[in-house]
Amino acid sequence: MTEKSIVAIQCVSRLVNIPAERQFRQWIAAALQVTAKPAELTLRIVNAAEGRNLNSAFRGKDYATNVLTFVYHEKKSKLLQGDLVLCAPIVAREAREQGKPLKAHYAHLTVHGVLHLAGFDHEIEKDAKLMEARETRVLAQLGYPNPYES
């Protein structure tokens, strides 16, 4: 029997058009299927001030970024544990600038964050290609286009 994932969702941003909790849960579940591991995670949707504070405190970068992933489990753990932080105003701005539907961009960044939680990375080109392929496959299964194509 597989363990069940536990997902908490916190939305502290006041922006409109943030997807519903059920959407985030669907995207997280789809991304977790790639990992074949259950998870205990919190997804927090924040405003620019909180996003900037977190990025500054934990990455030394004094600006808000679209998604942050905080990993709390050991590398070979059978249970993924961590926090995902999506900065709503940054996600909205990027979607507008890139001409993407807002919901599709949220889906992409949620899947991207979960894959980081599972140990995927994009610092090296070979790893980036693998991570992008996984993201693209999960998003296609959810009915979203490849986020890396214009």
Secondary structure as GFF3:
##gff-version 3
##sequence-region A 1 150
A	DSSP	beta_strand	6	11	.	.	.	ID=ss1
A	DSSP	alpha_helix	21	35	.	.	.	ID=ss2
A	DSSP	beta_strand	39	46	.	.	.	ID=ss3
A	DSSP	alpha_helix	48	59	.	.	.	ID=ss4
A	DSSP	beta_strand	67	71	.	.	.	ID=ss5
A	DSSP	beta_strand	80	87	.	.	.	ID=ss6
A	DSSP	alpha_helix	88	98	.	.	.	ID=ss7
A	DSSP	alpha_helix	102	117	.	.	.	ID=ss8
A	DSSP	alpha_helix	125	141	.	.	.	ID=ss9
###
